[in-house]
Amino acid sequence: MGFREAHDISSYADTEPVVEGVGRAAVLWLACTAQFMVVLDVSVVNVALPSIQSALGFSAAGLQWVVGGYALIFAGFLLLGGRLADVYGRRRVFVWGLMLFAASSLVGGLATTPGVLVAMRAVQGLGAAVLAPATLTILTTTFVEAPVRTRALAIWTAVSSAGGAAGNLIGGVLTQSLSWRWILLINVPIGAVAVFAAVRLLPADRSRARSTKLDLPGAVLATLGVTALVYGVAQAQHHGWSGPATLAGLAVGLLALAALAVTEVRYAAAPLMPPHLVRMRPIWAGNAVMLLAGACFIPMWYFLSLYMQDVLRYGALATGVAFLPHTLVGIAGARLAPAVMRRTGPRALIVLAALLAAVGFVWQSRIGADSTYVEGLLGPAIVMSAGMGLLITPITTTVTSGIAAQDAGAASGLMNATRQIGGTVGLAALVTLASTTTDTPSSYRAVFLAIAALCTTVAALAFALPAPYRAEAAGAPEQ
């Protein structure tokens, strides 16, 4: 099936009824709220870690799993989480994810021992892995007309960016004014309202979803492969790339993913990741671009946060406030992306946005121990955040616009997993790079120059994407 044929709205037949009118706007904000919660909880605990360690008696080694447990399970289960929406229905899986996420937040927020908190953070990650692909699947199957879908995806992208950037600020405010427990407990009322709204707003799942079987061998191999791979890369940050835990994780992950590829192509009757999907040029090329984009932007928050606190001596709340320009410019860039895409097409916008971000990171690399906020952070923030905001919407549009409804969840799960894996690998590699020099300003300069080089590679790789056809009218690429 060619890209143009798949892109035809008739491919969405035999799916849940399409929401119309005002209901579509409500569905958009429901999906964005859920996505905001998922992305927020990746970073919201960072500034609360000292308070958590003091309150529950964490060891230094155990404390890392408050962050790492969520990230590891989230990344590992994304492929499975995406396919669940195709198999069991979008509303059903969305509600499952919300309930699991809110319940684990409640228990984690009330935890009195380190083991309970780490376990609940892992369960939160599982709920997030179910929920995140479902939000994108709901949008791509609700907004089927290309220009309207592009605008919806731009809002979803803006909210995702805001969630990642706002984590430090919200975590600092809640920890300082209330308690570290509220960084988790706040999810409970939001989740309850979202569950009620989902039941009222989302169309009921038809029996077609219930009659489809889940590829259990593929699910096991995909989850094992991604989880082990992410674990191995994460261990490289602490034990080096030649450490036993690193090598074991990487070996198990690569072997499991190789077995997954063989299983899906030769043996699976209903593959977890349909081979025809991966062979589509917008899918493989778009996910390659997203992999590198994740390696650029997810580590950025980590290194900027360290720079503000270790070099500029900002407190947790001041660090969160200092990230506001990054957040606001990123949101503005994402909202502007559809208008620019109508003139340039997705591929050209990806190239321009990646190069703009690269310029911002080169500027950021000029920071020093005596840099002021305006010259050392604000200026570069405006440039690189504009590039980031403009970049993700055209990538997401490219990856999702040619997908039939029955494969929307699988495509969403793959894209989310690709981004998280890219971020994990990028962070581990950049931490290794930073550790090669004992001079703190020089290590930050090397990291940001490396990210600028990655952004330039994103721009070059974008030329593997299909050229646009009538981008002004359709907003989608062709095969």
N, C-alpha and C positions, 0 to 999 in steps of 0.2 A: 504494500500500500504506500503510495507516494505521500509526500508531506502535504501537498495541496488537497489531495482527496481526504486525508485524515483531518485536515483543518476545517473541512466543510461542516457546517452546523448539523447536518443530518447525521453525522457520526455520533451525536449525543442521543440518538433515539434509544428506546428501551432502557432508560435510566429514570431516576427519581424525577418528579415533576419540577420544572423550573420555577423558582420563586420570582414573582413579578413586583413592579412598582416599589412602594415604600418598603415592602418586606425585604427587597434586595439590599437596600441601604442598611437595614437592621442586621441582616445576615453578615454583611461586610464588617460592621463594627463588632459583632459577636466573634467572628473569626479573628479579627485583629486583637481583641481583648485577650483571647486565649493565647495567641502567639506572643503577645506582650508578656504575659505571665511566664511562659516557657523560657523566653530569652532573658527576661529579668533575673530568673533564678539561677542562671549560669554565673552571674557576677555579683548578685546582691549580697552574698555572704562574705565577700572578700574583706570588706572593712570591718565586719563583725567578728572576724576570727579571733582576735585577742580576747574579746569579751566571752566568746564561746569557750575558749581554752581555759580561761579563769573560772568560769561558772561550772563546767562539767569535768575539769581535770584532765583534759586531753594531753597526751604526749605530743612532742613536736612531729614525730612520724605519723601519728594517728590523725593529727589535725588536717593534714593535706587531703585526707579522704572525705572530709566534709565538702570540699570542692570537687575532688577527683571522682568520688563515687557517683555523683550526679552526672558529671560529664561523660564518664566511661559508659554507664548504662544507657544514657541518652543517645550517644553515638552508636553503640552496639545494636540497639533495637530499632533504629530508624527504618531500615529496609523492611523488616517485618511489620513495624507499625504502619508504614505506608500501604502495604498490601492488605492489611486487615480491613481498611476502609473499602477496598474494592470487593472483598469477599463477603463481609458481614454487613455492609451498608454504612454510609457516611454519618448519618445522624447517630446511629447506635454506637459506633466506634468513637465519635466525638464526645458523646456523653460518658462513655466508659473512661476515656482519658481524663476528662474533667473531674469525675468522681474520684478516680485513683489519685490524681494530682492533689486535689483538695484534702482528701482523707490523710494522705501521707504528710502533707503540710501541717495538719492539725496534730498528729501524733508526734512529728518531729519538733514542732514548736513547744510541746509539753514535755519533751524528753528530759530525763534526769540523769542519764548515763551516756557516755560516748558511743557505745554500741548501738543504742536505740536511734540516736541522731544519724549516724552513718547509714544504718539500715534504711531509715526513712528517706534520706537523701537519695539512696539508690532506687527506692520505690518511686520517688518523685521523678527521677530520670526515666523510669519505665513509663510513667504516665505522660511525661513530656514527649517521649518517642512515639507514643500512640497519637498524641494530640497535635503535634506540630505538622506532620504530613496531612492530617485530616483538615486542618485549617486551610491549607493551600488547595487541597482537593475540593473542598466545599466552594472555594472561590472560583476555581477553573471550570467547575460544572454548573455554577449558578450564573456566572457572567460569561456566556458563550460567544457573544459578539466581540470581535477582536479589539476595537477601540475602547469599548466599555471595560473589557477585561484588563487591558493595559492600565487604565486608570485605577481599577480596583487593586491590581498587583502593586502599583506605585504606592498606594496608601498602606497596603500590607507591608511593603518593604520599609516605608518610613516608620511605621510602628515597630517593626522588628529592630531597626537601627536605634530607635529611641529606647527600647527595652534594654538593649545591650549597654548603651551609654548611660542610662539612668540608674543602672544597678548600684554603682558606687554612691550616687547622691541619695537615693532612697534608702539604701542600707545604712549610710551614715546618719541620716535624719532619724530613722526609726531606732537605731541602736543608741544614739545619743539622747533622744527625747523620751523614749519608752523603754525598750529592752531588745536585746538581740532576738528574742523569741518572736517578736512581731514581724521580722523579715520573712518568717514562715507563716505565722498565723493570719497575716493579711490576705493570704491566698484563699482562706476558708470562706469568708463572706462573698468575695468576688467569684469564686468557683460555684458557690450555691446559686447565685443570681444567674451566672452563665448557664448552668444546667437547666434552670427553669426556662430561660430564654431559648435555649436550644430545642427543648421539647415543644415550645410554642411556635417557633419560627421555622425550623428545618422540616422539610417534607419527610413523611414516614418512608422508611426503606421498603422497597418492594421485595417480593419473595425471590426474585432472581438472585439477589445477593446471598440469601440464605442457602440456596441450592448449590452454590459454587464451593468447591473444596479448597482448603488451604494446603499448599505444598509444604508439608511438615519437614521432610529432609532438607529442602531448600531453606526453610526458616531456621532450622538448627545450624546449618552450615553458614548462612549469612550472619546470624547473630554471633556465633563463635568466631568467625573470621574477622568481622569488624571489631568486636570487643577485644580480641587478642591483639590485633594490630594496633589499636589505639592504646591499649595497656603497654605494649612493648615500646611504642614511641614515647609515651609518658614517662616510662622508667628511664629512658635515655636522658631526661632532664636531671635526674638525681644520681644515676649510676654510670652514665656514659653509654656510648653506642656499642661498646664491646662487653658490657656487663651481662651476666648470665640471664637475669630477668628480662633485659631488653631483647637479647637474641632469642630467647625462648618464646616471648610474646610475638615477635616478628615472624618467627618460623611457623608457629601454630596458625597465626593469622593468614599468612600467605598460602599455606597448604590448604586451609579450610576454604579460602576464596577460590583457589584453583579447583578444588573438589566441587564447589558450588557451580562454577562455570560448566564443568563436565556434566553434572547432574541436570542442570537447567536445559542444556542443549540436547542431551541424549535420552534422559530417562523421565523427566517430569511431565506429567500429563497436563497440569495446570501450573506452569512455572511461577515461582515467587517473583522473579524478574524475567519477564518474557523476552526471549532472544531477539524477536523482531523489534522490540522497543530499543534495545541497546544498539542495534545496527542502524537506527535512524541517525542521520548526520547531525541534526540539531541536538539530539540527546547526548551522543558521545562527545561531540565537540563542545557543547554547552556545559556539560559536566566537567570536562577538562579545564575550561575557563573558570568555572566555579571553584574547582579544587585549588587553583592558584590564587583566586580572589580571597578564599578563606585563609590561605597561608599568609596573605598580606594584612588583612584587616582584623582578624581575631587576635593575633599577637599584639597588635598595636596598642590595645587597651592595657594589656599587661605591662608593657615597657613604659608607656606614658605614666601609668599609675605609680610605678616604681620610681621613675624620674622625679615626679612631683613630691613624693614622700621622702625619698632617700637623698636627693640632691637639693631640691628647693625647700625641704623640710615642711611641707604642707601637712596638716592633719587630715583625718579621714573625711570630714565634712567639707573642708576647703578643697580637697582633691575632687570630690564629687561636684562641687560648684564650678571648679575650673574646667570640667568636662562639658559644661552647658553649651559653649560655642560649637563643639564637635557635634553635639546632639542636634542643635537647632539648624545648623548648616546642612547636616546630613538629611534631616527631614525635608528641608527646602529643596535640596537636590533631588530627592526621590519624588517629590510632588511635581517638580519641573520636568522630570524625565519623559513622561508621555508626550508633552508638547514638543520636546526636542526630537523624540523618536519619529514623530509624524513628518519631520523635515529630513532627517538623516537616515532613518532605518535603524534597527537594533545593532547591527554589526558596527557601523560607523560610530554610534554613540558609545559602545563598549571600548573601542579604540581610543576615542577622545577622552572618555572619563578615566580610563586607566592611565593615560599619559598625564592628565591633570593631577591625579593622585600621586604619580611618580614625582612630579615637580614639587608637590607639597612635602613628600617624604625627604627629598633632597634638601629642601629648606629646613625641615625638622632636624636633619642630621647636623646642622650647624650649631646646635645647642651646646652650652658649656655650663660650668658650675656657677658662673656669675651672670647667666642670662636672666633677663627679667621675664615676667609672664607675657607681656605684650610682644616682645621680639622673639622670645624663645618658644612660645606656645600658641598665642592667639593668631598670629599671621599664618604659620604653617597649618593650624587647625582649619582655617577658613578654606584654604586651597585643597588640602587632602580630603577633608570631609565633603567638600563639594564633589570631588571626584568619586568618592565612595558612594554618596547618595545617588549620583547619576548612573552608577555602574550596575547595581544589583537588579534593578527593574528590567533592563533589556536582557540580561542573562536569564532571569526567571521567565520572562515572556518567551524567549527563544526555546527554552527547555520544555515549557508546558503547553504551548499554543497548538501543537500538532498532534495531541494525544487524544485518542478516543476515551470516552467516559469510563469504560471498564478497566482502563490502565492508568487512570489519573492518579490513583493512590500510589502505585508502584513508581511512577515518575516523580511524584512529590517526595516520597521517601528516599529515592536515590539522590535527588538534588540536595536534600537536607543532609544526608549522610556524607555526600561528597564535600560539602562545605565544612562540616564538623571535622572530618578527617584531615582536610587541608589545613584547618586551623591548628589541630593537634600536632601534625607533622611540622608545620611552620614554626610553632612555638618552641618545640623541642630543638629544632635545628638552630633557631635564633638564640636560644639560651646557650647552646653549645658555642655558638659564635661569640656571644658576649663574654663567655668565661675564658676565652683565649687571651684576654688582656686584663691586667690588673688596674689599669687606669680607667676610672669610672666614666668620665666624659667620652673617652675614646671608644669604650664598649657601646655606649648608646649611639654614637655616630656610626659605627660599623653596622649596628642593627638596622638603623633607619635607611642607610644607603642600600643594604641588602633588600629591604622591603621595596625601595624604589626600583631596584633591578627586577624584582618579581613583578611589580606593576607593569614595567615595560614588557616583560615576557607575556603578561596577560594581553596586552595590546597586540603583540605579534601573533599570539595563538588565536586571537579573535578572527583572523583572516581564514581560519579553517571552518568557520561558521558559514552556513549558506548565505548567498547574497540575497538582499531583500527584493521582494517583488511588490510594486505599488505600495511602498511602505506608508506613504501619506494616507492611503485609504484603508489599508488593512492592518498596519502595525505589526505584521508577522513576517517571518522569513520563509523562504521556500527551500525545497529539497535540492 
